[in-house]
Amino acid sequence: MTVRAKFWVKEIKHAHQGPPNAVYADVKLAPCYGAYPGGDSEENKSFAKYTPSGEITLGITNPDAIGFFELGKAYYIDFTPAA
């Protein structure tokens, strides 16, 4: 079984951590719902019905992964058992 959620990036916080030239960012995501900047679509209403609240924070040190996330953009998150 896979569970899918739809989250949007509400904050990207860059910080220096570790050796010189090291990159680090905290990327905070929240469930899509009516107040999400992308609007009150039927899809967002459906996701919000089953995931009305929560937060995911990722601490990322890979520059390409940091650049992948865009403030205000929505992403699907699929949960599948690891083992």
PDB file with one MODEL, atoms N, CA, C and O in Angstrom:
MODEL        1
ATOM      1  N   MET A   1       0.839  -1.187   0.000  1.00  0.00           N
ATOM      2  CA  MET A   1       0.000   0.000   0.000  1.00  0.00           C
ATOM      3  C   MET A   1       0.878   1.242   0.000  1.00  0.00           C
ATOM      4  O   MET A   1       1.935   1.266   0.630  1.00  0.00           O
ATOM      5  N   THR A   2       0.438   2.258  -0.702  1.00  0.00           N
ATOM      6  CA  THR A   2       1.102   3.556  -0.720  1.00  0.00           C
ATOM      7  C   THR A   2       0.097   4.616  -0.280  1.00  0.00           C
ATOM      8  O   THR A   2      -1.067   4.579  -0.680  1.00  0.00           O
ATOM      9  N   VAL A   3       0.540   5.544   0.532  1.00  0.00           N
ATOM     10  CA  VAL A   3      -0.280   6.674   0.953  1.00  0.00           C
ATOM     11  C   VAL A   3       0.319   7.921   0.319  1.00  0.00           C
ATOM     12  O   VAL A   3       1.518   8.170   0.443  1.00  0.00           O
ATOM     13  N   ARG A   4      -0.518   8.705  -0.362  1.00  0.00           N
ATOM     14  CA  ARG A   4      -0.040   9.917  -1.031  1.00  0.00           C
ATOM     15  C   ARG A   4      -0.585  11.135  -0.305  1.00  0.00           C
ATOM     16  O   ARG A   4      -1.758  11.179   0.065  1.00  0.00           O
ATOM     17  N   ALA A   5       0.277  12.124  -0.106  1.00  0.00           N
ATOM     18  CA  ALA A   5      -0.106  13.410   0.475  1.00  0.00           C
ATOM     19  C   ALA A   5       0.339  14.512  -0.479  1.00  0.00           C
ATOM     20  O   ALA A   5       1.229  14.309  -1.305  1.00  0.00           O
ATOM     21  N   LYS A   6      -0.279  15.665  -0.360  1.00  0.00           N
ATOM     22  CA  LYS A   6       0.109  16.825  -1.173  1.00  0.00           C
ATOM     23  C   LYS A   6       0.483  17.954  -0.221  1.00  0.00           C
ATOM     24  O   LYS A   6      -0.356  18.468   0.519  1.00  0.00           O
ATOM     25  N   PHE A   7       1.749  18.327  -0.253  1.00  0.00           N
ATOM     26  CA  PHE A   7       2.292  19.369   0.621  1.00  0.00           C
ATOM     27  C   PHE A   7       2.861  20.497  -0.216  1.00  0.00           C
ATOM     28  O   PHE A   7       3.244  20.293  -1.368  1.00  0.00           O
ATOM     29  N   TRP A   8       2.915  21.690   0.363  1.00  0.00           N
ATOM     30  CA  TRP A   8       3.529  22.831  -0.311  1.00  0.00           C
ATOM     31  C   TRP A   8       4.662  23.380   0.543  1.00  0.00           C
ATOM     32  O   TRP A   8       4.647  23.253   1.768  1.00  0.00           O
ATOM     33  N   VAL A   9       5.646  23.992  -0.111  1.00  0.00           N
ATOM     34  CA  VAL A   9       6.817  24.543   0.581  1.00  0.00           C
ATOM     35  C   VAL A   9       6.435  25.903   1.147  1.00  0.00           C
ATOM     36  O   VAL A   9       6.182  26.854   0.407  1.00  0.00           O
ATOM     37  N   LYS A  10       6.397  25.977   2.469  1.00  0.00           N
ATOM     38  CA  LYS A  10       6.028  27.241   3.114  1.00  0.00           C
ATOM     39  C   LYS A  10       7.235  28.046   3.589  1.00  0.00           C
ATOM     40  O   LYS A  10       7.109  29.233   3.886  1.00  0.00           O
ATOM     41  N   GLU A  11       8.407  27.404   3.661  1.00  0.00           N
ATOM     42  CA  GLU A  11       9.600  28.131   4.107  1.00  0.00           C
ATOM     43  C   GLU A  11      10.858  27.398   3.660  1.00  0.00           C
ATOM     44  O   GLU A  11      10.940  26.172   3.727  1.00  0.00           O
ATOM     45  N   ILE A  12      11.832  28.172   3.205  1.00  0.00           N
ATOM     46  CA  ILE A  12      13.174  27.649   2.931  1.00  0.00           C
ATOM     47  C   ILE A  12      14.135  28.557   3.690  1.00  0.00           C
ATOM     48  O   ILE A  12      14.225  29.755   3.425  1.00  0.00           O
ATOM     49  N   LYS A  13      14.847  27.961   4.635  1.00  0.00           N
ATOM     50  CA  LYS A  13      15.729  28.738   5.503  1.00  0.00           C
ATOM     51  C   LYS A  13      17.167  28.262   5.297  1.00  0.00           C
ATOM     52  O   LYS A  13      17.525  27.157   5.706  1.00  0.00           O
ATOM     53  N   HIS A  14      17.978  29.093   4.667  1.00  0.00           N
ATOM     54  CA  HIS A  14      19.379  28.760   4.413  1.00  0.00           C
ATOM     55  C   HIS A  14      20.225  29.130   5.632  1.00  0.00           C
ATOM     56  O   HIS A  14      19.994  30.154   6.274  1.00  0.00           O
ATOM     57  N   ALA A  15      21.204  28.285   5.939  1.00  0.00           N
ATOM     58  CA  ALA A  15      22.084  28.539   7.079  1.00  0.00           C
ATOM     59  C   ALA A  15      23.451  27.952   6.795  1.00  0.00           C
ATOM     60  O   ALA A  15      23.583  27.008   6.016  1.00  0.00           O
ATOM     61  N   HIS A  16      24.457  28.509   7.424  1.00  0.00           N
ATOM     62  CA  HIS A  16      25.799  27.944   7.322  1.00  0.00           C
ATOM     63  C   HIS A  16      25.960  26.939   8.451  1.00  0.00           C
ATOM     64  O   HIS A  16      25.625  27.213   9.603  1.00  0.00           O
ATOM     65  N   GLN A  17      26.476  25.781   8.101  1.00  0.00           N
ATOM     66  CA  GLN A  17      26.696  24.754   9.115  1.00  0.00           C
ATOM     67  C   GLN A  17      27.885  23.917   8.690  1.00  0.00           C
ATOM     68  O   GLN A  17      27.923  23.408   7.569  1.00  0.00           O
ATOM     69  N   GLY A  18      28.842  23.775   9.565  1.00  0.00           N
ATOM     70  CA  GLY A  18      29.993  22.932   9.259  1.00  0.00           C
ATOM     71  C   GLY A  18      31.141  23.710   8.650  1.00  0.00           C
ATOM     72  O   GLY A  18      31.300  24.901   8.917  1.00  0.00           O
ATOM     73  N   PRO A  19      31.955  23.034   7.821  1.00  0.00           N
ATOM     74  CA  PRO A  19      33.157  23.650   7.264  1.00  0.00           C
ATOM     75  C   PRO A  19      32.830  24.798   6.312  1.00  0.00           C
ATOM     76  O   PRO A  19      31.686  24.946   5.882  1.00  0.00           O
ATOM     77  N   PRO A  20      33.843  25.616   5.981  1.00  0.00           N
ATOM     78  CA  PRO A  20      33.625  26.713   5.025  1.00  0.00           C
ATOM     79  C   PRO A  20      33.024  26.189   3.723  1.00  0.00           C
ATOM     80  O   PRO A  20      33.335  25.081   3.285  1.00  0.00           O
ATOM     81  N   ASN A  21      32.170  26.987   3.119  1.00  0.00           N
ATOM     82  CA  ASN A  21      31.481  26.677   1.862  1.00  0.00           C
ATOM     83  C   ASN A  21      30.474  25.536   1.971  1.00  0.00           C
ATOM     84  O   ASN A  21      29.945  25.088   0.954  1.00  0.00           O
ATOM     85  N   ALA A  22      30.200  25.060   3.178  1.00  0.00           N
ATOM     86  CA  ALA A  22      29.173  24.029   3.360  1.00  0.00           C
ATOM     87  C   ALA A  22      27.802  24.680   3.190  1.00  0.00           C
ATOM     88  O   ALA A  22      27.597  25.826   3.589  1.00  0.00           O
ATOM     89  N   VAL A  23      26.884  23.955   2.605  1.00  0.00           N
ATOM     90  CA  VAL A  23      25.535  24.488   2.440  1.00  0.00           C
ATOM     91  C   VAL A  23      24.580  23.682   3.315  1.00  0.00           C
ATOM     92  O   VAL A  23      24.787  22.498   3.580  1.00  0.00           O
ATOM     93  N   TYR A  24      23.536  24.365   3.749  1.00  0.00           N
ATOM     94  CA  TYR A  24      22.508  23.718   4.570  1.00  0.00           C
ATOM     95  C   TYR A  24      21.230  24.535   4.429  1.00  0.00           C
ATOM     96  O   TYR A  24      21.269  25.765   4.396  1.00  0.00           O
ATOM     97  N   ALA A  25      20.118  23.853   4.349  1.00  0.00           N
ATOM     98  CA  ALA A  25      18.828  24.544   4.340  1.00  0.00           C
ATOM     99  C   ALA A  25      17.790  23.668   5.030  1.00  0.00           C
ATOM    100  O   ALA A  25      17.792  22.445   4.891  1.00  0.00           O
ATOM    101  N   ASP A  26      16.905  24.319   5.776  1.00  0.00           N
ATOM    102  CA  ASP A  26      15.713  23.666   6.303  1.00  0.00           C
ATOM    103  C   ASP A  26      14.577  24.002   5.341  1.00  0.00           C
ATOM    104  O   ASP A  26      14.310  25.173   5.072  1.00  0.00           O
ATOM    105  N   VAL A  27      13.917  22.982   4.831  1.00  0.00           N
ATOM    106  CA  VAL A  27      12.773  23.158   3.946  1.00  0.00           C
ATOM    107  C   VAL A  27      11.547  22.677   4.711  1.00  0.00           C
ATOM    108  O   VAL A  27      11.462  21.511   5.095  1.00  0.00           O
ATOM    109  N   LYS A  28      10.595  23.588   4.931  1.00  0.00           N
ATOM    110  CA  LYS A  28       9.380  23.259   5.682  1.00  0.00           C
ATOM    111  C   LYS A  28       8.205  23.166   4.735  1.00  0.00           C
ATOM    112  O   LYS A  28       7.960  24.058   3.923  1.00  0.00           O
ATOM    113  N   LEU A  29       7.477  22.053   4.859  1.00  0.00           N
ATOM    114  CA  LEU A  29       6.314  21.811   4.016  1.00  0.00           C
ATOM    115  C   LEU A  29       5.071  21.632   4.882  1.00  0.00           C
ATOM    116  O   LEU A  29       5.143  21.122   5.999  1.00  0.00           O
ATOM    117  N   ALA A  30       3.932  22.063   4.345  1.00  0.00           N
ATOM    118  CA  ALA A  30       2.644  21.926   5.039  1.00  0.00           C
ATOM    119  C   ALA A  30       1.624  21.342   4.070  1.00  0.00           C
ATOM    120  O   ALA A  30       1.770  21.493   2.857  1.00  0.00           O
ATOM    121  N   PRO A  31       0.591  20.674   4.588  1.00  0.00           N
ATOM    122  CA  PRO A  31      -0.429  20.098   3.715  1.00  0.00           C
ATOM    123  C   PRO A  31      -1.151  21.168   2.894  1.00  0.00           C
ATOM    124  O   PRO A  31      -1.368  22.285   3.364  1.00  0.00           O
ATOM    125  N   CYS A  32      -1.516  20.814   1.670  1.00  0.00           N
ATOM    126  CA  CYS A  32      -2.310  21.723   0.833  1.00  0.00           C
ATOM    127  C   CYS A  32      -3.737  21.749   1.353  1.00  0.00           C
ATOM    128  O   CYS A  32      -4.314  20.710   1.674  1.00  0.00           O
ATOM    129  N   TYR A  33      -4.289  22.927   1.429  1.00  0.00           N
ATOM    130  CA  TYR A  33      -5.663  23.120   1.882  1.00  0.00           C
ATOM    131  C   TYR A  33      -6.157  24.421   1.280  1.00  0.00           C
ATOM    132  O   TYR A  33      -5.466  25.007   0.447  1.00  0.00           O
ATOM    133  N   GLY A  34      -7.309  24.882   1.668  1.00  0.00           N
ATOM    134  CA  GLY A  34      -7.902  26.073   1.067  1.00  0.00           C
ATOM    135  C   GLY A  34      -7.037  27.310   1.071  1.00  0.00           C
ATOM    136  O   GLY A  34      -7.071  28.082   0.113  1.00  0.00           O
ATOM    137  N   ALA A  35      -6.259  27.524   2.123  1.00  0.00           N
ATOM    138  CA  ALA A  35      -5.444  28.730   2.220  1.00  0.00           C
ATOM    139  C   ALA A  35      -4.099  28.605   1.519  1.00  0.00           C
ATOM    140  O   ALA A  35      -3.339  29.571   1.445  1.00  0.00           O
ATOM    141  N   TYR A  36      -3.806  27.416   1.005  1.00  0.00           N
ATOM    142  CA  TYR A  36      -2.552  27.215   0.272  1.00  0.00           C
ATOM    143  C   TYR A  36      -2.490  28.205  -0.886  1.00  0.00           C
ATOM    144  O   TYR A  36      -3.501  28.434  -1.549  1.00  0.00           O
ATOM    145  N   PRO A  37      -1.323  28.797  -1.142  1.00  0.00           N
ATOM    146  CA  PRO A  37      -1.207  29.809  -2.195  1.00  0.00           C
ATOM    147  C   PRO A  37      -1.664  29.348  -3.582  1.00  0.00           C
ATOM    148  O   PRO A  37      -2.012  30.184  -4.417  1.00  0.00           O
ATOM    149  N   GLY A  38      -1.672  28.050  -3.841  1.00  0.00           N
ATOM    150  CA  GLY A  38      -2.097  27.547  -5.143  1.00  0.00           C
ATOM    151  C   GLY A  38      -3.601  27.567  -5.353  1.00  0.00           C
ATOM    152  O   GLY A  38      -4.078  27.243  -6.441  1.00  0.00           O
ATOM    153  N   GLY A  39      -4.350  27.941  -4.334  1.00  0.00           N
ATOM    154  CA  GLY A  39      -5.787  28.049  -4.492  1.00  0.00           C
ATOM    155  C   GLY A  39      -6.561  26.926  -3.845  1.00  0.00           C
ATOM    156  O   GLY A  39      -6.005  25.984  -3.281  1.00  0.00           O
ATOM    157  N   ASP A  40      -7.853  27.066  -3.949  1.00  0.00           N
ATOM    158  CA  ASP A  40      -8.787  26.156  -3.295  1.00  0.00           C
ATOM    159  C   ASP A  40      -9.360  25.177  -4.316  1.00  0.00           C
ATOM    160  O   ASP A  40     -10.575  25.123  -4.511  1.00  0.00           O
ATOM    161  N   SER A  41      -8.500  24.411  -4.962  1.00  0.00           N
ATOM    162  CA  SER A  41      -8.940  23.471  -6.001  1.00  0.00           C
ATOM    163  C   SER A  41      -9.665  22.279  -5.384  1.00  0.00           C
ATOM    164  O   SER A  41      -9.555  22.027  -4.184  1.00  0.00           O
ATOM    165  N   GLU A  42     -10.394  21.560  -6.202  1.00  0.00           N
ATOM    166  CA  GLU A  42     -11.071  20.354  -5.736  1.00  0.00           C
ATOM    167  C   GLU A  42     -10.056  19.319  -5.262  1.00  0.00           C
ATOM    168  O   GLU A  42     -10.297  18.609  -4.286  1.00  0.00           O
ATOM    169  N   GLU A  43      -8.919  19.235  -5.958  1.00  0.00           N
ATOM    170  CA  GLU A  43      -7.884  18.289  -5.529  1.00  0.00           C
ATOM    171  C   GLU A  43      -7.377  18.650  -4.139  1.00  0.00           C
ATOM    172  O   GLU A  43      -7.225  17.770  -3.291  1.00  0.00           O
ATOM    173  N   ASN A  44      -7.112  19.936  -3.891  1.00  0.00           N
ATOM    174  CA  ASN A  44      -6.627  20.352  -2.574  1.00  0.00           C
ATOM    175  C   ASN A  44      -7.672  20.077  -1.495  1.00  0.00           C
ATOM    176  O   ASN A  44      -7.324  19.678  -0.384  1.00  0.00           O
ATOM    177  N   LYS A  45      -8.947  20.287  -1.814  1.00  0.00           N
ATOM    178  CA  LYS A  45     -10.007  19.997  -0.846  1.00  0.00           C
ATOM    179  C   LYS A  45     -10.017  18.514  -0.491  1.00  0.00           C
ATOM    180  O   LYS A  45     -10.214  18.143   0.666  1.00  0.00           O
ATOM    181  N   SER A  46      -9.801  17.673  -1.497  1.00  0.00           N
ATOM    182  CA  SER A  46      -9.784  16.225  -1.258  1.00  0.00           C
ATOM    183  C   SER A  46      -8.612  15.829  -0.368  1.00  0.00           C
ATOM    184  O   SER A  46      -8.780  15.058   0.577  1.00  0.00           O
ATOM    185  N   PHE A  47      -7.424  16.354  -0.668  1.00  0.00           N
ATOM    186  CA  PHE A  47      -6.263  16.037   0.169  1.00  0.00           C
ATOM    187  C   PHE A  47      -6.446  16.588   1.580  1.00  0.00           C
ATOM    188  O   PHE A  47      -6.106  15.917   2.555  1.00  0.00           O
ATOM    189  N   ALA A  48      -6.980  17.802   1.698  1.00  0.00           N
ATOM    190  CA  ALA A  48      -7.155  18.434   3.011  1.00  0.00           C
ATOM    191  C   ALA A  48      -8.144  17.673   3.881  1.00  0.00           C
ATOM    192  O   ALA A  48      -8.044  17.698   5.107  1.00  0.00           O
ATOM    193  N   LYS A  49      -9.086  17.006   3.259  1.00  0.00           N
ATOM    194  CA  LYS A  49     -10.077  16.228   4.015  1.00  0.00           C
ATOM    195  C   LYS A  49      -9.393  15.131   4.826  1.00  0.00           C
ATOM    196  O   LYS A  49      -9.812  14.826   5.943  1.00  0.00           O
ATOM    197  N   TYR A  50      -8.338  14.539   4.261  1.00  0.00           N
ATOM    198  CA  TYR A  50      -7.671  13.414   4.908  1.00  0.00           C
ATOM    199  C   TYR A  50      -6.332  13.773   5.551  1.00  0.00           C
ATOM    200  O   TYR A  50      -5.818  13.011   6.370  1.00  0.00           O
ATOM    201  N   THR A  51      -5.771  14.907   5.193  1.00  0.00           N
ATOM    202  CA  THR A  51      -4.523  15.394   5.806  1.00  0.00           C
ATOM    203  C   THR A  51      -4.711  16.882   6.127  1.00  0.00           C
ATOM    204  O   THR A  51      -4.114  17.742   5.479  1.00  0.00           O
ATOM    205  N   PRO A  52      -5.546  17.178   7.133  1.00  0.00           N
ATOM    206  CA  PRO A  52      -5.872  18.578   7.402  1.00  0.00           C
ATOM    207  C   PRO A  52      -4.770  19.384   8.090  1.00  0.00           C
ATOM    208  O   PRO A  52      -4.808  20.614   8.076  1.00  0.00           O
ATOM    209  N   SER A  53      -3.805  18.716   8.682  1.00  0.00           N
ATOM    210  CA  SER A  53      -2.745  19.455   9.361  1.00  0.00           C
ATOM    211  C   SER A  53      -1.475  18.619   9.392  1.00  0.00           C
ATOM    212  O   SER A  53      -1.495  17.419   9.120  1.00  0.00           O
ATOM    213  N   GLY A  54      -0.382  19.270   9.724  1.00  0.00           N
ATOM    214  CA  GLY A  54       0.898  18.586   9.831  1.00  0.00           C
ATOM    215  C   GLY A  54       2.015  19.462   9.321  1.00  0.00           C
ATOM    216  O   GLY A  54       1.789  20.581   8.861  1.00  0.00           O
ATOM    217  N   GLU A  55       3.215  18.943   9.405  1.00  0.00           N
ATOM    218  CA  GLU A  55       4.384  19.671   8.905  1.00  0.00           C
ATOM    219  C   GLU A  55       5.510  18.670   8.685  1.00  0.00           C
ATOM    220  O   GLU A  55       5.685  17.728   9.458  1.00  0.00           O
ATOM    221  N   ILE A  56       6.261  18.890   7.629  1.00  0.00           N
ATOM    222  CA  ILE A  56       7.462  18.111   7.358  1.00  0.00           C
ATOM    223  C   ILE A  56       8.607  19.106   7.247  1.00  0.00           C
ATOM    224  O   ILE A  56       8.511  20.087   6.510  1.00  0.00           O
ATOM    225  N   THR A  57       9.683  18.859   7.973  1.00  0.00           N
ATOM    226  CA  THR A  57      10.874  19.692   7.876  1.00  0.00           C
ATOM    227  C   THR A  57      12.031  18.811   7.438  1.00  0.00           C
ATOM    228  O   THR A  57      12.330  17.798   8.069  1.00  0.00           O
ATOM    229  N   LEU A  58      12.672  19.206   6.358  1.00  0.00           N
ATOM    230  CA  LEU A  58      13.823  18.487   5.839  1.00  0.00           C
ATOM    231  C   LEU A  58      15.071  19.334   6.051  1.00  0.00           C
ATOM    232  O   LEU A  58      15.099  20.499   5.655  1.00  0.00           O
ATOM    233  N   GLY A  59      16.096  18.772   6.664  1.00  0.00           N
ATOM    234  CA  GLY A  59      17.403  19.420   6.755  1.00  0.00           C
ATOM    235  C   GLY A  59      18.243  18.879   5.608  1.00  0.00           C
ATOM    236  O   GLY A  59      18.547  17.687   5.575  1.00  0.00           O
ATOM    237  N   ILE A  60      18.622  19.736   4.668  1.00  0.00           N
ATOM    238  CA  ILE A  60      19.263  19.285   3.430  1.00  0.00           C
ATOM    239  C   ILE A  60      20.646  19.919   3.275  1.00  0.00           C
ATOM    240  O   ILE A  60      20.818  21.117   3.495  1.00  0.00           O
ATOM    241  N   THR A  61      21.641  19.088   2.889  1.00  0.00           N
ATOM    242  CA  THR A  61      22.999  19.588   2.638  1.00  0.00           C
ATOM    243  C   THR A  61      23.416  19.426   1.178  1.00  0.00           C
ATOM    244  O   THR A  61      24.501  19.866   0.798  1.00  0.00           O
ATOM    245  N   ASN A  62      22.583  18.809   0.364  1.00  0.00           N
ATOM    246  CA  ASN A  62      22.880  18.628  -1.056  1.00  0.00           C
ATOM    247  C   ASN A  62      22.381  19.858  -1.820  1.00  0.00           C
ATOM    248  O   ASN A  62      21.176  20.110  -1.846  1.00  0.00           O
ATOM    249  N   PRO A  63      23.293  20.641  -2.452  1.00  0.00           N
ATOM    250  CA  PRO A  63      22.878  21.861  -3.147  1.00  0.00           C
ATOM    251  C   PRO A  63      21.816  21.611  -4.229  1.00  0.00           C
ATOM    252  O   PRO A  63      20.900  22.418  -4.391  1.00  0.00           O
ATOM    253  N   ASP A  64      21.933  20.501  -4.967  1.00  0.00           N
ATOM    254  CA  ASP A  64      20.941  20.207  -6.002  1.00  0.00           C
ATOM    255  C   ASP A  64      19.572  19.924  -5.392  1.00  0.00           C
ATOM    256  O   ASP A  64      18.550  20.337  -5.938  1.00  0.00           O
ATOM    257  N   ALA A  65      19.552  19.226  -4.270  1.00  0.00           N
ATOM    258  CA  ALA A  65      18.285  18.932  -3.600  1.00  0.00           C
ATOM    259  C   ALA A  65      17.665  20.209  -3.031  1.00  0.00           C
ATOM    260  O   ALA A  65      16.448  20.382  -3.086  1.00  0.00           O
ATOM    261  N   ILE A  66      18.487  21.095  -2.489  1.00  0.00           N
ATOM    262  CA  ILE A  66      17.981  22.374  -1.985  1.00  0.00           C
ATOM    263  C   ILE A  66      17.341  23.153  -3.132  1.00  0.00           C
ATOM    264  O   ILE A  66      16.247  23.699  -2.990  1.00  0.00           O
ATOM    265  N   GLY A  67      18.031  23.196  -4.264  1.00  0.00           N
ATOM    266  CA  GLY A  67      17.533  23.932  -5.423  1.00  0.00           C
ATOM    267  C   GLY A  67      16.276  23.340  -6.046  1.00  0.00           C
ATOM    268  O   GLY A  67      15.554  24.033  -6.762  1.00  0.00           O
ATOM    269  N   PHE A  68      16.011  22.069  -5.779  1.00  0.00           N
ATOM    270  CA  PHE A  68      14.828  21.401  -6.315  1.00  0.00           C
ATOM    271  C   PHE A  68      13.544  22.005  -5.764  1.00  0.00           C
ATOM    272  O   PHE A  68      12.549  22.110  -6.481  1.00  0.00           O
ATOM    273  N   PHE A  69      13.560  22.402  -4.497  1.00  0.00           N
ATOM    274  CA  PHE A  69      12.356  22.911  -3.846  1.00  0.00           C
ATOM    275  C   PHE A  69      12.165  24.391  -4.138  1.00  0.00           C
ATOM    276  O   PHE A  69      13.112  25.177  -4.094  1.00  0.00           O
ATOM    277  N   GLU A  70      10.914  24.758  -4.440  1.00  0.00           N
ATOM    278  CA  GLU A  70      10.572  26.152  -4.718  1.00  0.00           C
ATOM    279  C   GLU A  70       9.536  26.626  -3.712  1.00  0.00           C
ATOM    280  O   GLU A  70       8.543  25.945  -3.456  1.00  0.00           O
ATOM    281  N   LEU A  71       9.778  27.793  -3.148  1.00  0.00           N
ATOM    282  CA  LEU A  71       8.863  28.380  -2.176  1.00  0.00           C
ATOM    283  C   LEU A  71       7.480  28.538  -2.801  1.00  0.00           C
ATOM    284  O   LEU A  71       7.345  29.095  -3.890  1.00  0.00           O
ATOM    285  N   GLY A  72       6.451  28.046  -2.106  1.00  0.00           N
ATOM    286  CA  GLY A  72       5.078  28.169  -2.569  1.00  0.00           C
ATOM    287  C   GLY A  72       4.625  27.085  -3.522  1.00  0.00           C
ATOM    288  O   GLY A  72       3.439  27.018  -3.844  1.00  0.00           O
ATOM    289  N   LYS A  73       5.527  26.231  -3.985  1.00  0.00           N
ATOM    290  CA  LYS A  73       5.172  25.170  -4.923  1.00  0.00           C
ATOM    291  C   LYS A  73       4.718  23.927  -4.160  1.00  0.00           C
ATOM    292  O   LYS A  73       5.206  23.640  -3.067  1.00  0.00           O
ATOM    293  N   ALA A  74       3.773  23.194  -4.757  1.00  0.00           N
ATOM    294  CA  ALA A  74       3.247  21.978  -4.143  1.00  0.00           C
ATOM    295  C   ALA A  74       3.969  20.750  -4.680  1.00  0.00           C
ATOM    296  O   ALA A  74       4.434  20.728  -5.820  1.00  0.00           O
ATOM    297  N   TYR A  75       4.050  19.724  -3.826  1.00  0.00           N
ATOM    298  CA  TYR A  75       4.696  18.457  -4.177  1.00  0.00           C
ATOM    299  C   TYR A  75       3.862  17.308  -3.629  1.00  0.00           C
ATOM    300  O   TYR A  75       3.278  17.409  -2.551  1.00  0.00           O
ATOM    301  N   TYR A  76       3.814  16.226  -4.377  1.00  0.00           N
ATOM    302  CA  TYR A  76       3.198  14.996  -3.880  1.00  0.00           C
ATOM    303  C   TYR A  76       4.252  14.250  -3.075  1.00  0.00           C
ATOM    304  O   TYR A  76       5.424  14.215  -3.448  1.00  0.00           O
ATOM    305  N   ILE A  77       3.825  13.659  -1.976  1.00  0.00           N
ATOM    306  CA  ILE A  77       4.712  12.875  -1.132  1.00  0.00           C
ATOM    307  C   ILE A  77       4.090  11.490  -1.000  1.00  0.00           C
ATOM    308  O   ILE A  77       2.972  11.344  -0.506  1.00  0.00           O
ATOM    309  N   ASP A  78       4.818  10.486  -1.442  1.00  0.00           N
ATOM    310  CA  ASP A  78       4.340   9.110  -1.378  1.00  0.00           C
ATOM    311  C   ASP A  78       5.034   8.364  -0.260  1.00  0.00           C
ATOM    312  O   ASP A  78       6.262   8.361  -0.167  1.00  0.00           O
ATOM    313  N   PHE A  79       4.239   7.728   0.590  1.00  0.00           N
ATOM    314  CA  PHE A  79       4.758   6.936   1.691  1.00  0.00           C
ATOM    315  C   PHE A  79       4.579   5.465   1.355  1.00  0.00           C
ATOM    316  O   PHE A  79       3.461   5.009   1.110  1.00  0.00           O
ATOM    317  N   THR A  80       5.681   4.721   1.343  1.00  0.00           N
ATOM    318  CA  THR A  80       5.646   3.284   1.128  1.00  0.00           C
ATOM    319  C   THR A  80       6.524   2.634   2.195  1.00  0.00           C
ATOM    320  O   THR A  80       7.538   3.213   2.584  1.00  0.00           O
ATOM    321  N   PRO A  81       6.166   1.475   2.666  1.00  0.00           N
ATOM    322  CA  PRO A  81       6.995   0.809   3.682  1.00  0.00           C
ATOM    323  C   PRO A  81       8.410   0.557   3.138  1.00  0.00           C
ATOM    324  O   PRO A  81       8.584   0.186   1.977  1.00  0.00           O
ATOM    325  N   ALA A  82       9.403   0.763   3.990  1.00  0.00           N
ATOM    326  CA  ALA A  82      10.798   0.556   3.595  1.00  0.00           C
ATOM    327  C   ALA A  82      11.181  -0.919   3.596  1.00  0.00           C
ATOM    328  O   ALA A  82      12.068  -1.321   2.842  1.00  0.00           O
ATOM    329  N   ALA A  83      10.556  -1.703   4.394  1.00  0.00           N
ATOM    330  CA  ALA A  83      10.885  -3.120   4.440  1.00  0.00           C
ATOM    331  C   ALA A  83       9.656  -3.958   4.651  1.00  0.00           C
ATOM    332  O   ALA A  83       9.748  -5.184   4.716  1.00  0.00           O
TER     333      ALA A  83
ENDMDL
END
